[in-house]
């Protein structure tokens, strides 16, 4: 019997690459996204991870049609950028709604079937930004730091049921994520200003420049420019997908796996081993601040 994999965020980027690679490896793949599109060889499924009813209906359909979910890979996510002080709480909440709570909703929806089956795999897409805080992406990092803790705690809870959890931590990856990032104050639907109060002064600059606030605008523009350049020069999404497939084929999958260029991954080791002041000083240039 074919193993069934449910992949969220399957319409683009890492999710699409993962769905395609799993299908090529012989999995029966259901690729979920808001658009309901998926790579050739995969079943497309409409799912909005921000909405509990949408998640429950979609997972219920998979279980009714396929009878099981052997693996869940949560790739749905996006990024918001801007100075924390000037990011409206609505924008911050929207970021965590998808990246964190969206993952929670889908995990909760599939776990009953995995427990009943006596096993399953949960692969949660985090980021190196979930271990190293990214300036002017504080809420993106917050969503991924939260996933790190979620995955670690969840692994203890579900181990008695034969369910295994792995957190994937990509570095910079060449995907549509870069162009779809929403920059506060750059015509993205959120005004520059503190939540619950008036605008915090200054007009928005061009896309990517962010709020024109002395002390923030130049630093933000530089940090976002460095970040975008690094992403465009990052690894192909299929490299992350290959790691995910390897994790799903392992009888003893690791709790965490980082993926990306060695120059990025070495930062994870450096953060553990170096005094924080030294690590922070070394990281500033690479992070654009």
SULMO-V891049 format. One record per helix or strand. SS is the DSSP state (alpha for helix, beta for strand). FROM is the first residue (numbers start at 1). TO is the last residue. If there is no record, write none. Layout:
# SULMO-V891049
ss=SS from=FROM to=TO
ss=SS from=FROM to=TO
This chain:
# SULMO-V891049
ss=beta from=4 to=8
ss=alpha from=13 to=24
ss=beta from=28 to=33
ss=beta from=43 to=46
ss=alpha from=52 to=66
ss=beta from=71 to=74
ss=beta from=80 to=81
ss=alpha from=84 to=86
ss=alpha from=89 to=117
ss=beta from=120 to=125
ss=alpha from=128 to=130
ss=alpha from=138 to=161
ss=beta from=163 to=170
ss=beta from=173 to=174
ss=alpha from=177 to=180
ss=beta from=182 to=183
ss=beta from=204 to=204
ss=beta from=211 to=211
ss=alpha from=217 to=232
ss=beta from=235 to=236
ss=alpha from=237 to=249
ss=beta from=256 to=259
ss=alpha from=262 to=273
ss=alpha from=276 to=287
